[in-house]
Amino acid sequence: MNNWISSESETTVEQTPSAKLPGGRLEYLHNYHDCYQEEQLIYQHLLHLVQMESPSQMIERFRCLFIERANYPEPEIISILDKITGSKTAIEDFKFFLNRCCHILINRWYMQPQLHHAIAELIELFDSPPNRLGVGSFRLREIRRLRELVQIFSESDQYVILRRFTQIVNQTPKWDSNKNSQPLMSLIRRYPYLYEHCLISENATLEQKETIIHFQQQVQKKFEIDLSQYVTYKIRQVNIITKVSPFEANRILRPINNPTLLSDSDLYSTLKQFIGNAEGDCTYQEKAQKFLTHSSQTAKFHSFKDDLYEYLISSVDGQYGKRQFNQRLYSHLQNTLPQADDQNLTDFLIVRTCSHLLNFLVVNSQAYPQHSIFLDLISNQGTLSTIGLLLKVVLICRKVKPFLEKRFAILFNHYESATTDGIGWFVGTLEQLNIAMSIHFGNIDLSFFKQFC
């Protein structure tokens, strides 16, 4: 079966949790400031209402309270909001407050799939211009202040993350290859390994994090089931088509859609790369296990780095490596924690070395997403060999898997406004990485495919 038969070094921000109080009330923990109590009152107000009123009623309430600051049914809530917007720390804190207000509604609606449409409608409120202010408008100063703060929120990371969230909760329509000018952000639902890094913001509550992780698990499970079913279908199709006509084969088998954005040919190559023997007579997993067995007998850190270099360059094209890459990789490893070279090898040193290595191979930081080495690898070796090189790092140190996911989240953030027709190479990389991660770290079993590699 040669092919398918076609038919940064960054600081971790401590997330702020929320807690349930006796009686079921929700307490959003926050650094105490002069409007802490007022914020809690509005949180509890919204939490009560979202359990009683329809999404359309709640969206209208949101519009009246936060967009227009007018005609709100409970005027005392307007007064509380005025105190919040008038505080000395509002410029810094209001975006977090408003983000939490949004999530009180979102967390409730998320649990009912038939209400997912309301999440997008809520977020779209902030793209709608408010009514024009008249010269004699009552409380003109408060209204202007609120609009200024809402504008800051709509330009914040918190709002960007909310926009991304709407992409994952609303079913993505089937990909149309003839309409490949969509923004990359529209594809985020496809890549659950990015969720925790692209969809959880600073000061996210425990409920927000749990919502994202729950959805991540659902999407990952569905992808693995869909991929397994599709691979089984293609193998059965190949076997049947040798005995009957293509028409008869299609009649016997119920067609199943390719769950990836890869062509059948590219999907076959990807599965072969990550299930079959990638180097000589070894799979990536077997190669990693051999390295781990050898390194367990390595006494000193400098010897580990030398062995790691040899382990990695076996995945690098010989001619490409000789030009420059191998020397750069060697220098990077030698310059990694040189003060520890004569120390005994520890888990800490392995984790630090592998995380620094992923910085070097992919991208260093969110603030400066420079990734020339990654681009150079893909240009000279292709996406499959490049992903294989990264996979080799993670397979010998699984603790850095979240770190690799974070590197790709940084690249996703960097390219998310670009249209897919201009970054097809990156879309393909994301798709292939999704398959590689599922095979090596998910629950999918495609071992039956190995006989076709």
C-alpha positions as a Markdown table, in Angstrom:
| # | Residue | x | y | z |
|---|---|---|---|---|
| 1 | Met | 0.0 | 0.0 | 0.0 |
| 2 | Asn | 2.1 | 2.9 | -1.3 |
| 3 | Asn | -0.6 | 5.5 | -0.8 |
| 4 | Trp | -4.3 | 6.0 | -0.2 |
| 5 | Ile | -6.6 | 5.1 | -3.0 |
| 6 | Ser | -8.2 | 8.5 | -3.7 |
| 7 | Ser | -11.9 | 8.8 | -3.8 |
| 8 | Glu | 10.2 | 31.7 | 25.1 |
| 9 | Ser | 11.5 | 31.9 | 28.2 |
| 10 | Glu | 8.3 | 33.0 | 29.9 |
| 11 | Thr | 7.0 | 33.6 | 33.4 |
| 12 | Thr | 4.0 | 31.5 | 34.4 |
| 13 | Val | 1.1 | 33.7 | 35.6 |
| 14 | Glu | -0.7 | 32.3 | 38.6 |
| 15 | Gln | -4.4 | 32.1 | 37.6 |
| 16 | Thr | -6.9 | 33.4 | 40.1 |
| 17 | Pro | -9.5 | 30.8 | 41.1 |
| 18 | Ser | -13.0 | 31.3 | 42.2 |
| 19 | Ala | -14.6 | 29.5 | 45.0 |
| 20 | Lys | -18.1 | 28.3 | 46.0 |
| 21 | Leu | -19.5 | 29.7 | 49.2 |
| 22 | Pro | -22.1 | 28.0 | 51.5 |
| 23 | Gly | -25.5 | 28.2 | 49.8 |
| 24 | Gly | -24.1 | 27.9 | 46.3 |
| 25 | Arg | -23.0 | 31.5 | 45.9 |
| 26 | Leu | -20.0 | 32.1 | 43.7 |
| 27 | Glu | -17.1 | 34.1 | 45.1 |
| 28 | Tyr | -14.7 | 35.5 | 42.6 |
| 29 | Leu | -11.3 | 36.0 | 44.3 |
| 30 | His | -9.5 | 39.1 | 43.4 |
| 31 | Asn | -6.9 | 41.4 | 44.9 |
| 32 | Tyr | -8.8 | 43.6 | 47.3 |
| 33 | His | -9.2 | 47.2 | 46.1 |
| 34 | Asp | -11.6 | 50.0 | 46.7 |
| 35 | Cys | -14.4 | 48.5 | 44.5 |
| 36 | Tyr | -14.0 | 44.8 | 45.5 |
| 37 | Gln | -17.4 | 44.7 | 47.2 |
| 38 | Glu | -19.2 | 46.4 | 44.3 |
| 39 | Glu | -17.8 | 43.9 | 41.8 |
| 40 | Gln | -19.0 | 41.1 | 44.0 |
| 41 | Leu | -22.5 | 42.5 | 44.1 |
| 42 | Ile | -22.7 | 42.7 | 40.3 |
| 43 | Tyr | -21.2 | 39.2 | 39.9 |
| 44 | Gln | -23.9 | 37.8 | 42.3 |
| 45 | His | -26.6 | 39.9 | 40.5 |
| 46 | Leu | -25.7 | 38.4 | 37.1 |
| 47 | Leu | -25.3 | 34.9 | 38.5 |
| 48 | His | -28.8 | 35.0 | 39.9 |
| 49 | Leu | -30.3 | 36.4 | 36.7 |
| 50 | Val | -28.6 | 34.0 | 34.3 |
| 51 | Gln | -30.4 | 31.1 | 36.0 |
| 52 | Met | -33.8 | 32.8 | 35.7 |
| 53 | Glu | -33.8 | 34.6 | 32.4 |
| 54 | Ser | -33.4 | 33.6 | 28.7 |
| 55 | Pro | -30.2 | 34.3 | 26.8 |
| 56 | Ser | -31.9 | 37.0 | 24.8 |
| 57 | Gln | -33.0 | 38.8 | 28.0 |
| 58 | Met | -29.6 | 38.5 | 29.4 |
| 59 | Ile | -27.9 | 39.9 | 26.3 |
| 60 | Glu | -30.3 | 42.8 | 26.3 |
| 61 | Arg | -29.5 | 43.4 | 30.0 |
| 62 | Phe | -25.8 | 43.4 | 29.1 |
| 63 | Arg | -26.3 | 45.9 | 26.3 |
| 64 | Cys | -28.3 | 48.2 | 28.6 |
| 65 | Leu | -25.8 | 48.0 | 31.4 |
| 66 | Phe | -22.4 | 47.9 | 29.7 |
| 67 | Ile | -22.9 | 49.3 | 26.2 |
| 68 | Glu | -25.6 | 52.0 | 26.7 |
| 69 | Arg | -25.6 | 52.5 | 30.5 |
| 70 | Ala | -29.3 | 53.3 | 30.2 |
| 71 | Asn | -32.8 | 51.7 | 30.7 |
| 72 | Tyr | -31.5 | 49.0 | 33.1 |
| 73 | Pro | -34.3 | 47.5 | 35.1 |
| 74 | Glu | -32.5 | 47.8 | 38.4 |
| 75 | Pro | -31.2 | 51.4 | 38.6 |
| 76 | Glu | -29.2 | 50.6 | 41.8 |
| 77 | Ile | -27.0 | 48.3 | 39.7 |
| 78 | Ile | -26.2 | 51.3 | 37.4 |
| 79 | Ser | -25.1 | 53.2 | 40.5 |
| 80 | Ile | -22.8 | 50.3 | 41.6 |
| 81 | Leu | -21.3 | 50.2 | 38.1 |
| 82 | Asp | -20.6 | 53.9 | 38.2 |
| 83 | Lys | -18.6 | 53.5 | 41.4 |
| 84 | Ile | -16.5 | 50.7 | 39.7 |
| 85 | Thr | -15.9 | 52.8 | 36.5 |
| 86 | Gly | -15.0 | 55.8 | 38.6 |
| 87 | Ser | -12.4 | 54.0 | 40.7 |
| 88 | Lys | -8.7 | 55.0 | 40.5 |
| 89 | Thr | -7.7 | 51.5 | 39.3 |
| 90 | Ala | -10.5 | 51.1 | 36.7 |
| 91 | Ile | -8.1 | 51.5 | 33.7 |
| 92 | Glu | -6.2 | 48.5 | 34.9 |
| 93 | Asp | -8.9 | 46.4 | 36.5 |
| 94 | Phe | -12.1 | 47.0 | 34.5 |
| 95 | Lys | -11.2 | 44.6 | 31.7 |
| 96 | Phe | -10.8 | 41.8 | 34.2 |
| 97 | Phe | -14.1 | 42.7 | 35.9 |
| 98 | Leu | -16.0 | 42.8 | 32.5 |
| 99 | Asn | -14.4 | 39.6 | 31.4 |
| 100 | Arg | -15.7 | 37.8 | 34.5 |
| 101 | Cys | -19.1 | 39.3 | 33.9 |
| 102 | Cys | -19.1 | 37.7 | 30.4 |
| 103 | His | -17.9 | 34.4 | 31.8 |
| 104 | Ile | -20.8 | 34.2 | 34.3 |
| 105 | Leu | -23.2 | 34.1 | 31.3 |
| 106 | Ile | -20.9 | 31.9 | 29.1 |
| 107 | Asn | -20.3 | 29.3 | 31.8 |
| 108 | Arg | -24.1 | 28.8 | 32.2 |
| 109 | Trp | -24.8 | 28.7 | 28.5 |
| 110 | Tyr | -21.9 | 26.5 | 27.6 |
| 111 | Met | -23.5 | 23.6 | 29.6 |
| 112 | Gln | -26.4 | 23.6 | 27.2 |
| 113 | Pro | -25.3 | 23.2 | 23.5 |
| 114 | Gln | -28.5 | 24.6 | 22.2 |
| 115 | Leu | -27.6 | 27.9 | 23.8 |
| 116 | His | -24.0 | 28.1 | 22.3 |
| 117 | His | -25.2 | 30.6 | 19.7 |
| 118 | Ala | -25.9 | 33.1 | 22.5 |
| 119 | Ile | -22.2 | 33.1 | 23.4 |
| 120 | Ala | -21.3 | 34.6 | 20.0 |
| 121 | Glu | -24.2 | 37.1 | 20.3 |
| 122 | Leu | -22.9 | 38.2 | 23.6 |
| 123 | Ile | -19.4 | 38.8 | 22.4 |
| 124 | Glu | -20.6 | 40.6 | 19.3 |
| 125 | Leu | -22.2 | 43.2 | 21.5 |
| 126 | Phe | -18.8 | 44.8 | 21.9 |
| 127 | Asp | -18.5 | 45.2 | 18.1 |
| 128 | Ser | -21.7 | 47.1 | 17.9 |
| 129 | Pro | -21.4 | 50.9 | 18.3 |
| 130 | Pro | -23.5 | 52.4 | 21.1 |
| 131 | Asn | -26.1 | 55.0 | 20.6 |
| 132 | Arg | -24.8 | 58.6 | 20.0 |
| 133 | Leu | -24.8 | 60.8 | 23.1 |
| 134 | Gly | -26.9 | 63.9 | 23.1 |
| 135 | Val | -25.5 | 67.1 | 24.5 |
| 136 | Gly | -27.9 | 67.0 | 27.3 |
| 137 | Ser | -27.5 | 63.4 | 28.1 |
| 138 | Phe | -28.0 | 62.6 | 31.8 |
| 139 | Arg | -24.8 | 61.4 | 33.5 |
| 140 | Leu | -22.7 | 62.3 | 30.4 |
| 141 | Arg | -19.4 | 61.9 | 32.3 |
| 142 | Glu | -20.2 | 58.4 | 33.6 |
| 143 | Ile | -21.4 | 57.2 | 30.2 |
| 144 | Arg | -18.2 | 58.5 | 28.5 |
| 145 | Arg | -16.1 | 56.9 | 31.2 |
| 146 | Leu | -17.8 | 53.5 | 30.7 |
| 147 | Arg | -17.4 | 53.6 | 26.9 |
| 148 | Glu | -13.8 | 54.4 | 27.3 |
| 149 | Leu | -13.3 | 51.4 | 29.6 |
| 150 | Val | -15.3 | 49.1 | 27.3 |
| 151 | Gln | -13.2 | 50.2 | 24.4 |
| 152 | Ile | -10.0 | 49.3 | 26.4 |
| 153 | Phe | -11.6 | 45.9 | 27.1 |
| 154 | Ser | -12.4 | 45.3 | 23.4 |
| 155 | Glu | -8.7 | 45.8 | 22.6 |
| 156 | Ser | -7.5 | 43.6 | 25.4 |
| 157 | Asp | -6.1 | 40.1 | 25.5 |
| 158 | Gln | -9.2 | 39.1 | 27.5 |
| 159 | Tyr | -11.5 | 40.1 | 24.6 |
| 160 | Val | -9.3 | 38.3 | 22.0 |
| 161 | Ile | -9.6 | 35.1 | 24.0 |
| 162 | Leu | -13.4 | 35.5 | 24.2 |
| 163 | Arg | -13.4 | 35.9 | 20.4 |
| 164 | Arg | -11.4 | 32.7 | 20.1 |
| 165 | Phe | -13.7 | 30.9 | 22.4 |
| 166 | Thr | -16.7 | 31.6 | 20.2 |
| 167 | Gln | -14.8 | 29.8 | 17.4 |
| 168 | Ile | -14.6 | 26.6 | 19.4 |
| 169 | Val | -18.1 | 26.5 | 20.9 |
| 170 | Asn | -19.8 | 27.1 | 17.5 |
| 171 | Gln | -19.4 | 24.2 | 15.2 |
| 172 | Thr | -16.9 | 25.0 | 12.4 |
| 173 | Pro | -18.5 | 24.5 | 9.0 |
| 174 | Lys | -16.9 | 21.9 | 6.7 |
| 175 | Trp | -13.7 | 23.2 | 5.2 |
| 176 | Asp | -14.1 | 24.4 | 1.7 |
| 177 | Ser | -10.8 | 24.3 | -0.2 |
| 178 | Asn | -12.2 | 26.8 | -2.7 |
| 179 | Lys | -12.6 | 29.3 | 0.1 |
| 180 | Asn | -9.2 | 29.2 | 1.7 |
| 181 | Ser | -8.9 | 32.9 | 2.6 |
| 182 | Gln | -10.3 | 32.5 | 6.1 |
| 183 | Pro | -8.4 | 34.0 | 9.0 |
| 184 | Leu | -6.4 | 31.4 | 10.9 |
| 185 | Met | -8.4 | 32.1 | 14.1 |
| 186 | Ser | -11.4 | 30.4 | 12.5 |
| 187 | Leu | -9.5 | 27.1 | 12.7 |
| 188 | Ile | -8.6 | 27.1 | 16.4 |
| 189 | Arg | -11.4 | 24.6 | 17.2 |
| 190 | Arg | -9.4 | 22.0 | 15.3 |
| 191 | Tyr | -6.4 | 22.1 | 17.6 |
| 192 | Pro | -7.2 | 21.2 | 21.2 |
| 193 | Tyr | -3.5 | 21.2 | 22.2 |
| 194 | Leu | -3.7 | 25.0 | 21.8 |
| 195 | Tyr | -6.7 | 25.6 | 24.0 |
| 196 | Glu | -5.1 | 26.0 | 27.4 |
| 197 | His | -2.6 | 28.5 | 26.0 |
| 198 | Cys | -4.8 | 30.4 | 23.7 |
| 199 | Leu | -8.1 | 30.4 | 25.6 |
| 200 | Ile | -7.2 | 30.8 | 29.3 |
| 201 | Ser | -6.4 | 34.4 | 30.2 |
| 202 | Glu | -4.7 | 36.1 | 33.0 |
| 203 | Asn | -6.9 | 36.1 | 36.1 |
| 204 | Ala | -9.1 | 33.3 | 34.7 |
| 205 | Thr | -11.3 | 31.7 | 37.3 |
| 206 | Leu | -11.4 | 28.0 | 38.2 |
| 207 | Glu | -14.8 | 27.7 | 36.3 |
| 208 | Gln | -13.3 | 29.2 | 33.2 |
| 209 | Lys | -10.3 | 26.9 | 33.2 |
| 210 | Glu | -12.6 | 23.9 | 33.8 |
| 211 | Thr | -14.8 | 24.9 | 30.9 |
| 212 | Ile | -11.9 | 25.0 | 28.5 |
| 213 | Ile | -10.3 | 21.8 | 29.7 |
| 214 | His | -13.7 | 20.0 | 29.5 |
| 215 | Phe | -14.2 | 21.2 | 25.9 |
| 216 | Gln | -10.6 | 20.3 | 25.1 |
| 217 | Gln | -11.2 | 16.7 | 26.2 |
| 218 | Gln | -14.4 | 16.5 | 24.2 |
| 219 | Val | -12.8 | 17.8 | 21.0 |
| 220 | Gln | -9.7 | 15.6 | 21.4 |
| 221 | Lys | -11.8 | 12.5 | 22.0 |
| 222 | Lys | -14.0 | 13.2 | 18.9 |
| 223 | Phe | -11.0 | 13.8 | 16.7 |
| 224 | Glu | -9.3 | 10.5 | 17.7 |
| 225 | Ile | -12.5 | 8.5 | 17.1 |
| 226 | Asp | -13.1 | 10.2 | 13.7 |
| 227 | Leu | -9.5 | 9.6 | 12.7 |
| 228 | Ser | -9.6 | 6.0 | 13.7 |
| 229 | Gln | -12.8 | 5.4 | 11.8 |
| 230 | Tyr | -11.5 | 7.1 | 8.7 |
| 231 | Val | -8.3 | 5.1 | 8.6 |
| 232 | Thr | -10.2 | 1.9 | 9.1 |
| 233 | Tyr | -12.6 | 3.0 | 6.3 |
| 234 | Lys | -9.7 | 3.7 | 3.9 |
| 235 | Ile | -8.0 | 0.4 | 4.6 |
| 236 | Arg | -11.3 | -1.5 | 4.0 |
| 237 | Gln | -11.8 | 0.5 | 0.8 |
| 238 | Val | -8.4 | -0.5 | -0.4 |
| 239 | Asn | -9.0 | -4.2 | 0.4 |
| 240 | Ile | -12.5 | -4.3 | -1.2 |
| 241 | Ile | -11.5 | -2.4 | -4.4 |
| 242 | Thr | -9.2 | -5.2 | -5.4 |
| 243 | Lys | -12.2 | -7.5 | -5.6 |
| 244 | Val | -15.0 | -5.3 | -6.8 |
| 245 | Ser | -15.5 | -2.2 | -8.9 |
| 246 | Pro | -15.1 | 1.3 | -7.2 |
| 247 | Phe | -18.8 | 1.8 | -7.7 |
| 248 | Glu | -19.6 | -1.4 | -5.9 |
| 249 | Ala | -17.0 | -0.6 | -3.1 |
| 250 | Asn | -18.7 | 2.7 | -2.5 |
| 251 | Arg | -22.1 | 0.9 | -2.3 |
| 252 | Ile | -20.8 | -1.6 | 0.3 |
| 253 | Leu | -18.9 | 0.9 | 2.5 |
| 254 | Arg | -20.6 | 3.8 | 4.1 |
| 255 | Pro | -18.4 | 6.8 | 3.2 |
| 256 | Ile | -16.6 | 8.6 | 6.0 |
| 257 | Asn | -15.1 | 12.1 | 5.8 |
| 258 | Asn | -11.5 | 12.8 | 6.3 |
| 259 | Pro | -11.4 | 14.6 | 9.7 |
| 260 | Thr | -8.2 | 16.5 | 8.8 |
| 261 | Leu | -7.4 | 19.3 | 6.4 |
| 262 | Leu | -4.8 | 17.1 | 4.7 |
| 263 | Ser | -5.2 | 15.4 | 1.4 |
| 264 | Asp | -5.5 | 11.6 | 1.6 |
| 265 | Ser | -1.9 | 11.4 | 0.3 |
| 266 | Asp | -0.6 | 13.7 | 2.9 |
| 267 | Leu | -2.5 | 12.0 | 5.6 |
| 268 | Tyr | -1.0 | 8.6 | 4.6 |
| 269 | Ser | 2.5 | 10.1 | 4.7 |
| 270 | Thr | 1.8 | 11.6 | 8.2 |
| 271 | Leu | 0.5 | 8.3 | 9.6 |
| 272 | Lys | 3.4 | 6.5 | 8.1 |
| 273 | Gln | 5.9 | 9.0 | 9.6 |
| 274 | Phe | 4.5 | 8.7 | 13.2 |
| 275 | Ile | 3.4 | 5.1 | 13.3 |
| 276 | Gly | 6.0 | 3.4 | 11.1 |
| 277 | Asn | 9.7 | 3.2 | 11.4 |
| 278 | Ala | 11.0 | 6.8 | 11.2 |
| 279 | Glu | 14.7 | 6.1 | 11.5 |
| 280 | Gly | 16.1 | 2.8 | 10.3 |
| 281 | Asp | 14.1 | 0.0 | 12.0 |
| 282 | Cys | 12.9 | 2.2 | 14.9 |
| 283 | Thr | 9.7 | 4.2 | 15.5 |
| 284 | Tyr | 10.1 | 7.6 | 17.2 |
| 285 | Gln | 8.9 | 5.9 | 20.5 |
| 286 | Glu | 11.4 | 3.1 | 20.2 |
| 287 | Lys | 14.2 | 5.5 | 19.4 |
| 288 | Ala | 13.3 | 7.7 | 22.4 |
| 289 | Gln | 13.3 | 4.6 | 24.7 |
| 290 | Lys | 16.7 | 3.6 | 23.5 |
| 291 | Phe | 18.0 | 7.0 | 24.3 |
| 292 | Leu | 16.5 | 7.1 | 27.8 |
| 293 | Thr | 17.9 | 3.7 | 28.6 |
| 294 | His | 21.4 | 4.9 | 27.5 |
| 295 | Ser | 21.1 | 8.3 | 29.3 |
| 296 | Ser | 20.1 | 6.6 | 32.5 |
| 297 | Gln | 23.7 | 5.3 | 32.7 |
| 298 | Thr | 25.1 | 8.8 | 31.9 |
| 299 | Ala | 26.8 | 10.2 | 34.9 |
| 300 | Lys | 27.5 | 13.9 | 34.0 |
| 301 | Phe | 25.4 | 16.6 | 32.4 |
| 302 | His | 27.9 | 17.4 | 29.7 |
| 303 | Ser | 27.8 | 13.8 | 28.5 |
| 304 | Phe | 24.0 | 13.9 | 28.3 |
| 305 | Lys | 24.2 | 17.0 | 26.1 |
| 306 | Asp | 26.7 | 15.3 | 23.8 |
| 307 | Asp | 24.4 | 12.2 | 23.5 |
| 308 | Leu | 21.3 | 14.5 | 23.0 |
| 309 | Tyr | 23.1 | 16.2 | 20.1 |
| 310 | Glu | 23.8 | 12.8 | 18.4 |
| 311 | Tyr | 20.2 | 11.7 | 19.1 |
| 312 | Leu | 18.7 | 14.8 | 17.4 |
| 313 | Ile | 20.9 | 15.1 | 14.4 |
| 314 | Ser | 20.0 | 11.6 | 13.2 |
| 315 | Ser | 16.7 | 13.2 | 12.2 |
| 316 | Val | 18.3 | 16.0 | 10.3 |
| 317 | Asp | 19.1 | 15.8 | 6.6 |
| 318 | Gly | 22.8 | 15.3 | 6.2 |
| 319 | Gln | 23.5 | 18.0 | 3.6 |
| 320 | Tyr | 21.3 | 20.6 | 5.4 |
| 321 | Gly | 22.9 | 19.8 | 8.8 |
| 322 | Lys | 26.4 | 20.2 | 7.4 |
| 323 | Arg | 25.7 | 23.7 | 6.0 |
| 324 | Gln | 24.9 | 25.3 | 9.4 |
| 325 | Phe | 22.2 | 23.7 | 11.5 |
| 326 | Asn | 24.2 | 21.0 | 13.2 |
| 327 | Gln | 26.8 | 23.5 | 14.4 |
| 328 | Arg | 24.2 | 25.9 | 15.6 |
| 329 | Leu | 22.4 | 23.1 | 17.5 |
| 330 | Tyr | 25.7 | 21.9 | 19.0 |
| 331 | Ser | 26.6 | 25.4 | 20.2 |
| 332 | His | 23.1 | 25.9 | 21.6 |
| 333 | Leu | 23.4 | 22.7 | 23.7 |
| 334 | Gln | 27.0 | 23.5 | 24.9 |
| 335 | Asn | 25.8 | 27.0 | 26.0 |
| 336 | Thr | 22.8 | 25.5 | 27.9 |
| 337 | Leu | 23.6 | 25.7 | 31.7 |
| 338 | Pro | 27.4 | 25.3 | 31.1 |
| 339 | Gln | 28.0 | 25.9 | 34.8 |
| 340 | Ala | 26.3 | 22.5 | 35.5 |
| 341 | Asp | 28.4 | 20.5 | 33.0 |
| 342 | Asp | 30.3 | 18.6 | 35.7 |
| 343 | Gln | 27.2 | 18.0 | 37.8 |
| 344 | Asn | 25.4 | 14.7 | 38.0 |
| 345 | Leu | 22.5 | 14.4 | 35.6 |
| 346 | Thr | 19.1 | 15.3 | 37.2 |
| 347 | Asp | 15.5 | 15.5 | 36.1 |
| 348 | Phe | 15.7 | 19.3 | 36.6 |
| 349 | Leu | 18.7 | 19.6 | 34.2 |
| 350 | Ile | 16.9 | 17.4 | 31.6 |
| 351 | Val | 13.7 | 19.5 | 31.8 |
| 352 | Arg | 15.6 | 22.8 | 31.6 |
| 353 | Thr | 17.7 | 21.6 | 28.6 |
| 354 | Cys | 14.6 | 20.3 | 26.7 |
| 355 | Ser | 12.6 | 23.5 | 27.3 |
| 356 | His | 15.5 | 25.7 | 26.1 |
| 357 | Leu | 15.9 | 23.4 | 23.1 |
| 358 | Leu | 12.2 | 24.0 | 22.1 |
| 359 | Asn | 12.8 | 27.7 | 22.5 |
| 360 | Phe | 15.7 | 27.4 | 20.0 |
| 361 | Leu | 13.9 | 25.1 | 17.6 |
| 362 | Val | 10.5 | 26.8 | 17.5 |
| 363 | Val | 10.1 | 30.2 | 19.0 |
| 364 | Asn | 11.5 | 31.9 | 22.1 |
| 365 | Ser | 8.8 | 34.2 | 23.5 |
| 366 | Gln | 5.4 | 35.8 | 23.0 |
| 367 | Ala | 6.9 | 39.3 | 23.1 |
| 368 | Tyr | 9.4 | 38.6 | 20.4 |
| 369 | Pro | 8.0 | 35.7 | 18.3 |
| 370 | Gln | 11.1 | 35.3 | 16.1 |
| 371 | His | 11.2 | 31.8 | 14.6 |
| 372 | Ser | 13.7 | 31.8 | 11.7 |
| 373 | Ile | 15.2 | 28.5 | 12.7 |
| 374 | Phe | 11.8 | 26.8 | 12.6 |
| 375 | Leu | 11.1 | 28.3 | 9.2 |
| 376 | Asp | 14.5 | 27.2 | 8.0 |
| 377 | Leu | 13.9 | 23.7 | 9.2 |
| 378 | Ile | 10.6 | 23.5 | 7.4 |
| 379 | Ser | 11.9 | 25.0 | 4.2 |
| 380 | Asn | 14.8 | 22.5 | 4.0 |
| 381 | Gln | 13.4 | 19.4 | 5.6 |
| 382 | Gly | 9.6 | 19.7 | 5.3 |
| 383 | Thr | 7.0 | 19.8 | 8.0 |
| 384 | Leu | 7.0 | 16.0 | 8.8 |
| 385 | Ser | 10.7 | 15.8 | 9.6 |
| 386 | Thr | 10.6 | 19.0 | 11.6 |
| 387 | Ile | 7.6 | 17.8 | 13.7 |
| 388 | Gly | 9.5 | 14.5 | 14.1 |
| 389 | Leu | 12.5 | 16.4 | 15.5 |
| 390 | Leu | 10.3 | 18.2 | 18.0 |
| 391 | Leu | 8.6 | 15.0 | 18.9 |
| 392 | Lys | 11.9 | 13.4 | 19.7 |
| 393 | Val | 12.5 | 16.1 | 22.4 |
| 394 | Val | 9.1 | 15.6 | 24.0 |
| 395 | Leu | 9.3 | 11.8 | 24.0 |
| 396 | Ile | 12.5 | 11.8 | 26.1 |
| 397 | Cys | 11.0 | 14.5 | 28.5 |
| 398 | Arg | 7.2 | 14.4 | 28.6 |
| 399 | Lys | 7.2 | 17.2 | 31.2 |
| 400 | Val | 7.9 | 19.7 | 28.4 |
| 401 | Lys | 4.9 | 18.7 | 26.3 |
| 402 | Pro | 2.9 | 21.7 | 27.6 |
| 403 | Phe | 6.0 | 23.8 | 26.7 |
| 404 | Leu | 5.9 | 22.6 | 23.1 |
| 405 | Glu | 2.1 | 23.4 | 23.0 |
| 406 | Lys | 2.9 | 26.9 | 24.3 |
| 407 | Arg | 5.5 | 27.4 | 21.5 |
| 408 | Phe | 2.8 | 26.6 | 18.9 |
| 409 | Ala | 0.3 | 28.8 | 20.7 |
| 410 | Ile | 2.7 | 31.7 | 20.4 |
| 411 | Leu | 3.0 | 31.0 | 16.6 |
| 412 | Phe | -0.8 | 30.7 | 16.3 |
| 413 | Asn | -1.2 | 34.1 | 18.1 |
| 414 | His | 1.4 | 35.5 | 15.7 |
| 415 | Tyr | -0.4 | 34.3 | 12.6 |
| 416 | Glu | -4.0 | 34.3 | 13.7 |
| 417 | Ser | -5.1 | 37.3 | 11.7 |
| 418 | Ala | -3.4 | 36.0 | 8.5 |
| 419 | Thr | -5.5 | 34.2 | 5.9 |
| 420 | Thr | -5.0 | 30.6 | 5.4 |
| 421 | Asp | -4.1 | 30.9 | 1.7 |
| 422 | Gly | -0.9 | 32.7 | 2.7 |
| 423 | Ile | 0.1 | 30.4 | 5.5 |
| 424 | Gly | -0.8 | 27.0 | 4.1 |
| 425 | Trp | 2.5 | 25.5 | 5.4 |
| 426 | Phe | 1.5 | 26.5 | 9.0 |
| 427 | Val | -2.0 | 25.0 | 8.7 |
| 428 | Gly | -0.4 | 21.8 | 7.4 |
| 429 | Thr | 2.0 | 21.8 | 10.3 |
| 430 | Leu | -0.8 | 22.3 | 12.9 |
| 431 | Glu | -2.7 | 19.4 | 11.3 |
| 432 | Gln | 0.3 | 17.0 | 11.3 |
| 433 | Leu | 1.2 | 18.0 | 14.9 |
| 434 | Asn | -2.4 | 17.2 | 15.9 |
| 435 | Ile | -2.0 | 13.7 | 14.5 |
| 436 | Ala | 1.4 | 13.2 | 16.0 |
| 437 | Met | 0.3 | 14.3 | 19.5 |
| 438 | Ser | -2.8 | 12.1 | 19.3 |
| 439 | Ile | -0.8 | 9.0 | 18.3 |
| 440 | His | 1.8 | 9.5 | 21.0 |
| 441 | Phe | -0.1 | 11.1 | 23.9 |
| 442 | Gly | -3.8 | 10.4 | 23.2 |
| 443 | Asn | -5.9 | 7.3 | 23.5 |
| 444 | Ile | -6.1 | 6.4 | 19.8 |
| 445 | Asp | -4.8 | 3.0 | 18.8 |
| 446 | Leu | -3.7 | 2.9 | 15.1 |
| 447 | Ser | -1.2 | 0.1 | 15.6 |
| 448 | Phe | -3.1 | -1.9 | 12.9 |
| 449 | Phe | -1.9 | 0.7 | 10.4 |
| 450 | Lys | 1.7 | -0.3 | 10.9 |
| 451 | Gln | 1.5 | -3.2 | 8.4 |
| 452 | Phe | 0.9 | -0.7 | 5.7 |
| 453 | Cys | 3.9 | 1.5 | 6.4 |
